[in-house]
Amino acid sequence: MGFFSMIFGSDKKEAGREPIIVDDDVSHYLDNNFFKYIVNKNENMILCFLESEGWIWANKKFLETMSYHDMNDFKREKESIRDVFLNESEEIFTESDKSWLDYIKKYKSDGYRVSLASQETNEVLVIDAYCHIYPHNKNLYILELRDVTSLHKARLKTKEVEKLKTKFLANIGHEFRTPMNGILGFVELLKETSLDATQLEYINMISKSSKSLMTNIETLLDLSQLQGGRLELENETFNLLPEIEKLAYHFYKAGEEKGVKVLSFIDPKIPQKLTGDINKILQIMNAITQNAIKFTPRGGKVILEVKVLKRAQNGACSIGFGVKDNGKGISEEQIAFMYEPFTAGNQADQRMGVGLSLSHGLTKLMGSELRITSEKDNGTYVNFVLDFKDSEGQNYKMMPKRKVKVLLLDNSRVDEANFLTIYLRAFAIDVIKSNLLDETLYDDIDALYIVGNQNDSSWMLELGTYSKKAPITLLLEEHEKLQTKLTHIVDEVIHKPILPSNMAKHLYAVHKFEPKKEETNELQLKHRLTALVVEDNLINQRLIQILLQEYDIKVATAANGLEAVSMAEKNRYDIIFMDIDMPEMNGIIATKQIKDKMPRDRELPIVALTAMAMEGDKEMLLAEGLDDYLSKPLTREKLESILDKYLTFAE
């Protein structure tokens, strides 16, 4: 009986088998030839396998592709359908085609990749195989072979384009980082020389502009990697609070220069240890804060907040990050540009740039969402929440139960009074807010905090008329000194900007707590150290040489890997700083040759000092035999971390 007769029924009933009717309403219009026509018109190759008989039918597409006259022609030449495949995506150890089909049906519902040679076109076809069971006959298998050659070639082409794009970006990054290393490095050295006020101002401008350019370059490169799916997250333990403090202080100073008030609340209850990617978090906060200051007019304000939202006993912790401004706001159309970062805006002050586009992508990569709320002429709020699986410790102690008053005596400093209150409460202190200087001044409080103007003598005279019953603390500007006339009234001062560290320092002193001993950053280097710097760029070579000599390290230089191998063979060095992309011999080959020629009992750290700073470069270099990694532009902080790691006295 033919295949379609078996499916759709025949004119005669077979003993013990009911004919299978397609549809009572149309079966008398449609015959087997109709269904054969439909299947033969299918663009995919289709074969049918019956458990008791083997391969019983194939459609026209399969027969033409493989140049068979009919199914018998195929069966005379091949014992198994698998004999026509050039290769399969995996080894399936089966004794029969039925077992092979069962495996595909059970485990490869999304397609099983094979390839075969088309006899019709003389090309290799990439095929996705699917197996279906006919519901009215469980012994009947339908094998569908979908030609995905074009899709496969397109994906290969896309991968090749991505490889070329990655290589191009790596080259671009290298070409930028190499000269920027020299510019930034020598600018910092120049700032330490004897300069007059005008020269120092100009040098500082160059330094800021150079760092801004480097940040923009890195943002563009990261955004491109993110869009290409090549950007990955680090997973390391870090302390968030001091890093956010540094960022907040940086923008406090940046705001001062522009005439924008930058206030921050950094929760002192932030855990001491979190696990994740601190650099990406700082990158986001840097971008959204910078953006807020940029588009807030002189006289406006920006508020940066980092708060613990919840913390479970198992260590799970949620932290909210946000930046508010009272600028002119942004429209929904402008916000849409965040998703299309390289689309030009039609205004000169187009607000949504690559920084926020990257921030959007990074928050998404970290399992969060960058939310933007804006109201025309009433400011913008950008925030996100990060969930951490693990957290440990706390940076600061909470204070014993204590009641204090924050007294506002200068209405132009309401924000400072509010943030002072917020910080005191964050340390578990009970705070009363007041702007009344009267006989109730000291009622039921342990301490008085005053926010006022030292040049306004009226409140000072009135304050002196009341009998002092509690210690007084005065909030001052960053470099403001307490006036002599107040020294007999004021016990303590707090300088702006208000941050967890200076609040803790003040409160620890009040409560006579022993502060945590700060780790000394002074390097205890070994004596008579020697280093080899391998660098083909003479400007960078000279920069690294000068920096190392400041630590009393004797420095030798080599211009390429070939020279480095020869010098390492003739001389003994305590450390080698190795550039990677060099003529004659690159840094990877040079490292391997130096290590191969070294005695086994000798330790010589070879540190990659390179402009290769794309995602995965560090891991690749360490896998190739380099002991450590420094990316350009080089900073003293980066350099000291390596010197401390390899050249200090063992404790």
C-alpha positions as CSV (number, residue, x, y, z in Angstrom):
1,M,0.0,0.0,0.0
2,G,1.4,3.5,-0.9
3,F,2.3,6.0,1.7
4,F,-0.5,8.5,1.1
5,S,-3.0,5.6,0.8
6,M,-1.9,4.5,4.3
7,I,-2.3,8.1,5.7
8,F,-5.5,9.1,4.0
9,G,-7.2,5.8,3.4
10,S,-7.8,3.6,0.3
11,D,-10.8,2.6,-1.7
12,K,-10.8,-0.8,0.0
13,K,-10.6,-1.4,3.8
14,E,-7.8,-3.6,4.9
15,A,-8.6,-6.3,7.4
16,G,-8.5,-4.9,11.0
17,R,-7.7,-1.4,9.8
18,E,-10.0,1.6,9.5
19,P,-9.3,4.1,6.7
20,I,-7.9,7.4,8.0
21,I,-10.1,10.2,6.7
22,V,-8.6,13.6,6.3
23,D,-11.8,15.6,6.8
24,D,-15.3,14.5,6.4
25,D,-16.2,17.8,4.6
26,V,-13.4,17.7,2.0
27,S,-12.1,14.1,1.7
28,H,-14.5,13.4,-1.3
29,Y,-12.9,16.4,-3.1
30,L,-9.2,15.6,-2.5
31,D,-7.4,12.5,-3.5
32,N,-3.9,11.2,-2.8
33,N,-2.4,13.0,-5.8
34,F,-3.4,16.3,-4.2
35,F,-1.4,15.6,-1.0
36,K,1.5,14.2,-3.0
37,Y,1.5,17.4,-5.0
38,I,1.5,19.5,-1.8
39,V,4.4,17.6,-0.3
40,N,6.4,17.6,-3.5
41,K,6.0,21.4,-3.7
42,N,7.6,21.7,-0.2
43,E,11.0,23.5,-0.4
44,N,12.4,21.1,2.2
45,M,13.5,17.5,1.6
46,I,11.1,15.1,3.2
47,L,11.5,11.3,3.7
48,C,9.3,8.8,5.4
49,F,10.5,5.8,7.5
50,L,8.3,2.9,8.5
51,E,9.6,0.8,11.3
52,S,8.7,-2.5,9.6
53,E,9.9,-1.6,6.1
54,G,12.6,1.1,6.5
55,W,12.6,4.1,4.1
56,I,9.5,4.0,2.1
57,W,9.1,7.4,0.4
58,A,10.9,10.7,-0.4
59,N,9.5,13.8,-2.0
60,K,10.6,15.3,-5.3
61,K,13.0,17.8,-3.6
62,F,15.1,15.1,-2.0
63,L,15.2,12.9,-5.2
64,E,16.2,15.8,-7.4
65,T,18.9,17.0,-4.9
66,M,20.5,13.6,-4.6
67,S,19.8,12.6,-8.3
68,Y,17.7,9.5,-7.5
69,H,14.9,8.4,-9.8
70,D,12.8,7.0,-7.0
71,M,13.1,5.6,-3.5
72,N,14.1,2.2,-4.7
73,D,17.0,3.8,-6.6
74,F,18.1,5.3,-3.2
75,K,17.7,2.0,-1.3
76,R,19.7,0.1,-3.9
77,E,22.7,2.5,-3.4
78,K,22.5,3.3,0.4
79,E,21.7,1.2,3.4
80,S,21.0,4.2,5.6
81,I,20.0,7.8,5.2
82,R,23.1,8.7,7.2
83,D,25.3,7.4,4.3
84,V,24.4,10.5,2.3
85,F,25.7,12.9,5.0
86,L,29.2,14.3,4.8
87,N,29.3,14.9,8.5
88,E,27.0,15.3,11.5
89,S,27.1,17.9,14.4
90,E,27.8,15.1,16.9
91,E,28.5,11.4,17.1
92,I,25.3,9.4,17.7
93,F,26.1,5.8,18.4
94,T,23.1,3.9,17.1
95,E,22.7,0.6,15.3
96,S,19.7,1.6,13.2
97,D,18.1,4.6,11.5
98,K,15.1,4.2,13.8
99,S,17.3,4.8,16.9
100,W,18.9,7.7,15.1
101,L,15.5,9.2,14.4
102,D,14.3,8.6,18.0
103,Y,17.4,10.5,19.2
104,I,16.7,13.5,17.0
105,K,13.0,13.5,18.0
106,K,13.8,13.4,21.7
107,Y,16.9,15.6,22.0
108,K,17.1,17.7,18.9
109,S,13.7,19.4,18.6
110,D,15.4,22.6,17.5
111,G,17.2,20.8,14.7
112,Y,20.2,18.5,14.2
113,R,22.9,19.9,12.0
114,V,24.3,17.7,9.1
115,S,25.8,18.4,5.7
116,L,25.5,16.7,2.3
117,A,26.7,17.1,-1.2
118,S,24.0,18.1,-3.7
119,Q,24.3,16.1,-6.8
120,E,22.1,18.6,-8.5
121,T,24.2,21.7,-7.9
122,N,27.6,20.2,-6.9
123,E,27.7,22.2,-3.7
124,V,27.9,21.2,-0.1
125,L,24.6,22.0,1.7
126,V,24.2,22.7,5.4
127,I,21.1,21.0,6.6
128,D,19.0,21.1,9.8
129,A,17.2,17.7,10.3
130,Y,13.9,17.4,12.2
131,C,12.0,14.2,13.0
132,H,8.2,14.1,13.4
133,I,6.0,11.1,14.3
134,Y,2.8,10.7,12.4
135,P,0.1,10.9,15.1
136,H,-2.2,8.3,13.5
137,N,0.6,5.7,13.2
138,K,3.3,5.8,15.8
139,N,5.6,3.6,13.7
140,L,5.7,6.2,10.9
141,Y,8.6,8.7,11.1
142,I,8.8,11.8,8.9
143,L,12.3,13.2,8.4
144,E,12.4,16.8,7.3
145,L,15.7,18.2,6.0
146,R,15.8,22.0,5.8
147,D,18.4,23.6,3.7
148,V,20.0,26.4,5.9
149,T,23.1,26.9,3.7
150,S,22.4,30.6,3.0
151,L,21.7,31.3,6.7
152,H,24.9,29.4,7.7
153,K,26.9,31.4,5.2
154,A,25.4,34.6,6.4
155,R,26.2,33.7,10.0
156,L,29.8,32.9,9.0
157,K,30.0,36.2,7.2
158,T,28.7,38.0,10.3
159,K,31.2,36.2,12.5
160,E,34.0,37.2,10.1
161,V,32.8,40.8,10.1
162,E,32.7,40.8,13.9
163,K,36.2,39.4,14.0
164,L,37.4,42.2,11.7
165,K,35.5,44.7,13.7
166,T,37.1,43.4,16.9
167,K,40.5,43.6,15.3
168,F,39.8,47.1,14.0
169,L,38.7,48.3,17.4
170,A,41.7,46.7,19.1
171,N,43.9,48.6,16.6
172,I,42.1,51.8,17.2
173,G,42.4,51.4,21.0
174,H,46.1,50.7,20.6
175,E,46.7,53.7,18.4
176,F,44.9,56.0,20.9
177,R,46.3,54.5,24.1
178,T,49.9,54.6,23.1
179,P,50.2,58.4,22.6
180,M,47.7,59.1,25.4
181,N,50.0,57.2,27.8
182,G,52.8,59.6,26.9
183,I,50.6,62.7,27.1
184,L,49.0,61.9,30.5
185,G,52.2,60.6,32.0
186,F,54.4,63.5,31.2
187,V,51.6,66.0,32.1
188,E,51.5,64.5,35.6
189,L,55.3,64.7,35.8
190,L,55.3,68.3,34.6
191,K,52.7,69.2,37.3
192,E,55.3,68.2,39.9
193,T,57.9,70.6,38.7
194,S,58.3,74.3,39.7
195,L,55.5,76.1,37.8
196,D,54.0,79.5,38.3
197,A,50.2,79.9,38.8
198,T,49.5,80.5,35.1
199,Q,51.5,77.5,33.9
200,L,49.9,75.3,36.5
201,E,46.4,76.4,35.4
202,Y,47.3,75.6,31.7
203,I,48.8,72.2,32.7
204,N,45.7,71.3,34.7
205,M,43.5,72.2,31.7
206,I,45.6,69.9,29.5
207,S,45.3,67.1,32.0
208,K,41.5,67.4,32.3
209,S,41.0,67.6,28.6
210,S,43.3,64.6,28.0
211,K,41.5,62.5,30.7
212,S,38.2,63.5,29.2
213,L,39.3,62.4,25.8
214,M,40.6,59.1,27.1
215,T,37.2,58.5,28.9
216,N,35.3,59.3,25.7
217,I,37.5,56.9,23.7
218,E,37.0,54.1,26.2
219,T,33.3,54.7,26.3
220,L,33.0,54.4,22.5
221,L,35.1,51.2,22.4
222,D,33.1,49.7,25.3
223,L,29.8,50.6,23.6
224,S,31.0,49.0,20.4
225,Q,32.0,45.8,22.2
226,L,28.7,45.8,24.1
227,Q,26.7,46.0,20.9
228,G,28.8,43.3,19.4
229,G,28.1,41.0,22.4
230,R,31.8,40.9,23.4
231,L,31.7,42.9,26.7
232,E,31.7,40.7,29.8
233,L,31.4,41.4,33.5
234,E,34.2,40.9,36.1
235,N,33.2,39.0,39.3
236,E,35.5,40.2,42.0
237,T,35.2,41.3,45.7
238,F,35.2,45.1,46.2
239,N,34.4,47.8,48.7
240,L,31.9,50.1,47.0
241,L,31.7,52.9,49.6
242,P,35.2,54.4,49.3
243,E,35.1,54.2,45.5
244,I,31.7,56.1,45.4
245,E,33.1,58.6,47.8
246,K,36.0,59.4,45.5
247,L,33.6,59.8,42.6
248,A,31.3,62.0,44.6
249,Y,34.2,64.2,45.7
250,H,35.5,64.5,42.1
251,F,32.1,65.7,40.9
252,Y,31.7,68.0,44.0
253,K,34.9,69.8,42.7
254,A,33.7,69.7,39.1
255,G,30.4,71.3,40.1
256,E,32.2,74.0,42.0
257,E,34.1,75.0,38.8
258,K,30.8,75.3,36.9
259,G,28.8,76.9,39.7
260,V,26.6,73.9,40.2
261,K,26.0,72.6,43.7
262,V,26.7,68.8,43.9
263,L,25.3,67.1,47.0
264,S,25.6,63.4,47.7
265,F,24.3,60.8,50.1
266,I,26.3,57.6,50.3
267,D,24.8,55.2,52.8
268,P,27.2,54.4,55.6
269,K,25.5,51.0,55.9
270,I,26.8,49.9,52.5
271,P,28.4,46.5,53.1
272,Q,32.2,46.4,53.2
273,K,32.4,43.5,50.7
274,L,30.3,43.0,47.6
275,T,31.0,40.8,44.6
276,G,30.6,42.1,41.1
277,D,32.1,44.5,38.6
278,I,33.0,47.7,40.4
279,N,34.5,49.3,37.3
280,K,31.3,49.0,35.3
281,I,29.3,50.4,38.3
282,L,31.6,53.4,38.5
283,Q,31.5,53.8,34.7
284,I,27.7,54.1,34.9
285,M,27.7,56.5,37.8
286,N,30.4,58.6,36.2
287,A,28.4,58.9,33.0
288,I,25.0,59.8,34.5
289,T,26.6,62.3,37.0
290,Q,28.7,63.9,34.4
291,N,25.6,64.2,32.2
292,A,23.6,65.8,35.0
293,I,26.3,68.5,35.7
294,K,26.7,69.2,32.0
295,F,23.1,70.0,31.5
296,T,22.4,71.8,34.8
297,P,22.7,75.6,34.5
298,R,24.9,77.7,36.8
299,G,23.2,78.0,40.2
300,G,21.4,74.6,39.8
301,K,22.1,71.5,41.8
302,V,22.8,67.8,41.3
303,I,22.1,65.1,43.9
304,L,23.9,61.8,43.9
305,E,22.5,59.0,46.0
306,V,23.6,55.4,46.8
307,K,21.4,53.7,49.3
308,V,21.0,50.2,50.8
309,L,17.5,49.2,49.9
310,K,17.4,45.8,51.6
311,R,19.9,43.4,53.1
312,A,19.0,39.8,54.0
313,Q,20.6,37.6,56.7
314,N,21.9,35.3,54.0
315,G,24.0,38.2,52.6
316,A,21.8,39.1,49.6
317,C,21.7,42.9,49.2
318,S,20.0,45.4,47.0
319,I,21.5,48.8,46.4
320,G,19.9,51.8,44.7
321,F,21.9,54.3,42.6
322,G,20.5,57.6,41.4
323,V,21.4,61.0,40.2
324,K,18.9,64.0,40.2
325,D,19.3,67.4,38.7
326,N,17.1,70.5,38.4
327,G,18.1,71.3,34.8
328,K,15.7,71.9,31.9
329,G,14.7,68.2,31.6
330,I,14.6,66.0,28.5
331,S,11.9,64.9,26.2
332,E,10.8,61.3,25.4
333,E,12.2,61.7,21.9
334,Q,15.6,62.5,23.3
335,I,15.4,59.6,25.7
336,A,14.8,57.3,22.7
337,F,18.3,58.3,21.4
338,M,19.7,56.2,24.3
339,Y,18.8,53.1,22.3
340,E,20.3,54.6,19.1
341,P,23.6,56.1,20.3
342,F,25.0,56.9,16.9
343,T,21.9,58.8,15.6
344,A,22.6,62.5,15.4
345,G,20.3,64.8,17.3
346,N,19.0,67.9,15.8
347,Q,20.1,70.2,18.7
348,A,23.5,71.4,19.6
349,D,23.0,70.4,23.2
350,Q,21.7,66.9,22.4
351,R,21.7,65.3,25.8
352,M,21.5,61.6,25.2
353,G,25.0,60.5,24.1
354,V,27.1,57.4,24.0
355,G,27.8,57.6,27.8
356,L,24.1,57.0,28.7
357,S,23.7,54.5,25.9
358,L,26.6,52.5,27.4
359,S,25.1,52.9,30.9
360,H,21.8,51.5,29.6
361,G,23.6,48.5,28.1
362,L,25.8,47.9,31.2
363,T,22.9,48.0,33.6
364,K,21.1,45.5,31.4
365,L,24.2,43.3,31.4
366,M,24.1,43.4,35.2
367,G,20.5,42.3,35.3
368,S,19.0,45.8,36.0
369,E,17.4,48.6,34.1
370,L,18.4,52.3,33.7
371,R,15.3,54.3,34.4
372,I,15.0,57.9,33.3
373,T,12.3,60.2,34.7
374,S,12.2,63.7,33.4
375,E,9.9,66.7,33.4
376,K,10.4,69.7,31.2
377,D,12.0,72.6,33.0
378,N,11.9,70.6,36.2
379,G,14.9,68.3,36.0
380,T,15.8,64.7,35.4
381,Y,16.2,61.6,37.6
382,V,18.3,58.7,36.4
383,N,18.5,55.6,38.6
384,F,19.1,51.8,38.7
385,V,19.1,49.1,41.3
386,L,21.7,46.3,41.6
387,D,21.1,43.0,43.4
388,F,24.1,41.3,45.0
389,K,24.0,37.7,46.0
390,D,26.7,38.1,48.7
391,S,27.7,40.8,51.1
392,E,29.9,41.0,54.1
393,G,30.7,43.4,56.9
394,Q,30.0,47.1,57.3
395,N,32.3,50.1,56.8
396,Y,31.2,52.1,59.8
397,K,29.7,51.5,63.3
398,M,26.3,52.8,64.1
399,M,26.3,55.3,67.0
400,P,24.8,54.8,70.5
401,K,21.3,56.2,71.1
402,R,21.7,60.0,71.1
403,K,19.5,63.1,70.4
404,V,20.9,66.1,68.6
405,K,19.5,69.3,66.9
406,V,20.4,70.6,63.5
407,L,19.9,74.4,63.6
408,L,19.6,76.2,60.2
409,L,20.6,79.9,60.5
410,D,21.2,80.6,56.8
411,N,18.3,80.0,54.5
412,S,20.6,79.8,51.5
413,R,22.0,76.6,52.9
414,V,18.9,74.5,53.4
415,D,20.3,71.7,51.3
416,E,23.4,71.4,53.5
417,A,21.2,71.3,56.6
418,N,19.0,68.6,55.1
419,F,22.0,66.4,54.1
420,L,23.7,66.8,57.4
421,T,20.4,65.6,59.0
422,I,20.2,62.6,56.6
423,Y,23.8,61.6,57.4
424,L,23.3,61.9,61.2
425,R,20.2,59.7,61.0
426,A,22.0,57.3,58.8
427,F,24.4,56.7,61.7
428,A,21.4,55.9,63.9
429,I,21.3,59.3,65.7
430,D,17.9,60.9,66.6
431,V,17.7,64.4,65.0
432,I,15.5,67.4,65.6
433,K,15.5,70.0,62.8
434,S,15.0,73.7,63.7
435,N,15.5,77.2,62.5
436,L,14.6,78.9,65.7
437,L,17.3,80.4,67.9
438,D,15.5,80.9,71.2
439,E,15.5,79.7,74.9
440,T,14.5,76.2,73.8
441,L,17.9,75.9,72.0
442,Y,19.4,73.2,74.3
443,D,16.2,71.5,75.4
444,D,16.4,67.7,75.5
445,I,19.5,67.3,73.3
446,D,23.0,65.9,73.6
447,A,24.6,68.1,70.9
448,L,23.9,71.0,68.6
449,Y,24.8,71.3,64.9
450,I,24.7,74.7,63.4
451,V,24.5,75.5,59.7
452,G,25.1,79.2,59.4
453,N,27.3,82.0,57.9
454,Q,30.3,83.0,59.9
455,N,30.2,86.5,58.4
456,D,26.7,87.0,59.9
457,S,27.5,88.2,63.4
458,S,23.8,88.5,64.5
459,W,23.3,84.8,65.2
460,M,26.6,84.6,67.0
461,L,25.7,87.5,69.4
462,E,22.3,86.0,70.1
463,L,23.8,82.5,70.6
464,G,26.2,84.0,73.2
465,T,23.3,85.2,75.3
466,Y,22.2,81.6,76.1
467,S,23.9,79.4,78.6
468,K,25.7,76.7,76.7
469,K,24.4,73.2,77.7
470,A,25.7,71.0,74.9
471,P,28.7,70.8,72.6
472,I,28.4,72.7,69.3
473,T,29.5,71.6,65.9
474,L,29.6,74.1,62.9
475,L,29.4,73.1,59.3
476,L,32.1,74.9,57.2
477,E,33.0,75.1,53.5
478,E,35.8,72.8,52.4
479,H,38.8,75.2,53.1
480,E,37.0,77.6,55.4
481,K,38.6,78.2,58.8
482,L,36.8,78.7,62.1
483,Q,36.9,82.4,62.9
484,T,38.6,83.4,66.2
485,K,35.5,85.0,67.6
486,L,33.8,81.6,67.5
487,T,36.5,79.4,69.0
488,H,35.1,79.8,72.6
489,I,31.6,78.7,71.4
490,V,32.2,76.0,68.8
491,D,33.7,72.7,69.9
492,E,34.0,70.9,66.6
493,V,33.8,71.6,62.9
494,I,32.7,69.5,59.9
495,H,34.0,70.5,56.4
496,K,32.1,70.1,53.2
497,P,31.5,68.0,51.2
498,I,29.6,65.9,53.7
499,L,30.7,62.3,53.1
500,P,30.5,59.1,55.2
501,S,34.2,59.2,56.0
502,N,34.3,62.7,57.5
503,M,31.0,62.1,59.3
504,A,32.4,58.9,60.8
505,K,35.6,60.6,61.8
506,H,33.7,63.3,63.6
507,L,31.3,60.9,65.3
508,Y,34.0,58.5,66.3
509,A,35.9,61.4,68.0
510,V,32.7,62.5,69.8
511,H,32.0,59.0,71.1
512,K,35.7,58.2,71.6
513,F,35.6,55.2,69.3
514,E,38.9,53.8,68.0
515,P,38.8,54.4,64.3
516,K,39.9,51.6,62.0
517,K,43.6,51.7,61.3
518,E,44.2,52.9,57.8
519,E,46.5,50.7,55.8
520,T,49.7,52.5,54.9
521,N,50.3,53.0,51.2
522,E,54.0,53.4,51.6
523,L,55.9,50.9,49.6
524,Q,58.6,48.9,51.4
525,L,60.7,48.0,48.3
526,K,63.7,45.7,48.4
527,H,67.1,47.3,47.9
528,R,69.1,47.6,44.6
529,L,66.3,46.5,42.4
530,T,66.7,46.3,38.6
531,A,64.0,46.4,35.9
532,L,64.0,45.9,32.2
533,V,61.5,48.0,30.2
534,V,60.7,46.6,26.8
535,E,58.9,49.2,24.7
536,D,59.3,50.3,21.1
537,N,57.7,53.7,21.6
538,L,60.6,55.9,22.8
539,I,58.3,58.4,24.5
540,N,56.6,55.7,26.5
541,Q,59.9,54.0,27.2
542,R,61.3,57.2,28.7
543,L,58.1,57.8,30.8
544,I,58.2,54.3,32.4
545,Q,61.9,54.7,33.0
546,I,61.4,58.0,34.8
547,L,58.5,56.6,36.9
548,L,60.5,53.5,38.0
549,Q,63.6,55.6,38.8
550,E,61.5,57.6,41.3
551,Y,61.3,54.3,43.3
552,D,65.1,54.0,43.2
553,I,65.0,51.2,40.7
554,K,67.8,50.8,38.2
555,V,66.2,50.6,34.7
556,A,67.5,49.1,31.4
557,T,65.5,49.5,28.2
558,A,65.0,47.4,25.1
559,A,63.2,48.5,21.9
560,N,61.8,45.1,20.9
561,G,61.4,41.5,22.0
562,L,64.6,40.3,20.3
563,E,66.7,42.8,22.3
564,A,64.9,41.8,25.4
565,V,65.7,38.1,25.0
566,S,69.4,38.9,24.5
567,M,69.5,41.3,27.5
568,A,67.7,38.9,29.8
569,E,70.2,36.2,28.9
570,K,73.2,38.4,29.8
571,N,71.8,40.3,32.8
572,R,69.8,39.6,35.9
573,Y,66.6,41.6,36.4
574,D,64.1,41.7,39.3
575,I,61.1,42.5,37.0
576,I,60.4,43.0,33.3
577,F,57.8,45.3,31.9
578,M,56.9,43.9,28.4
579,D,55.1,45.7,25.6
580,I,53.3,43.3,23.3
581,D,52.9,44.8,19.9
582,M,56.6,45.4,18.8
583,P,58.7,44.9,15.6
584,E,61.3,42.2,15.3
585,M,59.7,40.0,18.0
586,N,56.5,40.6,19.9
587,G,56.2,40.5,23.6
588,I,54.5,37.1,23.8
589,I,57.2,35.3,21.9
590,A,59.9,37.2,23.8
591,T,58.3,36.2,27.2
592,K,58.3,32.5,26.2
593,Q,61.9,32.6,25.1
594,I,63.1,34.4,28.3
595,K,61.2,31.9,30.5
596,D,62.5,28.9,28.5
597,K,66.1,30.0,29.0
598,M,65.7,30.8,32.8
599,P,66.8,28.4,35.5
600,R,63.8,26.5,36.9
601,D,64.4,27.7,40.4
602,R,64.5,31.4,39.5
603,E,61.4,33.6,39.7
604,L,61.2,36.6,37.3
605,P,57.9,38.4,36.9
606,I,57.2,39.5,33.4
607,V,54.4,42.1,33.3
608,A,52.5,43.0,30.2
609,L,52.5,46.8,29.8
610,T,50.4,47.3,26.8
611,A,47.7,49.3,24.9
612,M,45.8,46.0,24.4
613,A,42.9,46.7,26.6
614,M,39.9,45.1,24.8
615,E,37.7,42.5,26.5
616,G,39.6,39.3,26.9
617,D,43.0,40.7,26.2
618,K,44.2,40.4,29.8
619,E,43.1,36.8,30.0
620,M,44.7,35.9,26.7
621,L,48.0,37.4,27.7
622,L,48.1,35.7,31.1
623,A,47.2,32.4,29.3
624,E,50.2,33.0,27.0
625,G,52.6,33.1,29.9
626,L,52.8,36.7,31.1
627,D,52.7,36.9,34.9
628,D,50.6,40.1,35.2
629,Y,49.0,42.8,33.2
630,L,49.0,46.7,33.1
631,S,47.0,48.6,30.6
632,K,48.0,51.9,29.1
633,P,47.7,54.7,30.0
634,L,49.9,53.9,33.0
635,T,49.2,55.6,36.3
636,R,51.3,55.6,39.5
637,E,48.5,53.7,41.2
638,K,48.6,50.9,38.7
639,L,52.4,50.8,38.8
640,E,52.6,50.7,42.6
641,S,50.2,47.8,42.7
642,I,52.6,45.8,40.6
643,L,55.7,46.9,42.6
644,D,53.9,46.1,45.8
645,K,52.9,42.7,44.5
646,Y,56.4,41.5,43.3
647,L,59.2,43.7,44.8
648,T,58.3,44.4,48.4
649,F,59.8,42.7,51.4
650,A,57.9,39.6,52.4
651,E,56.0,40.1,55.7
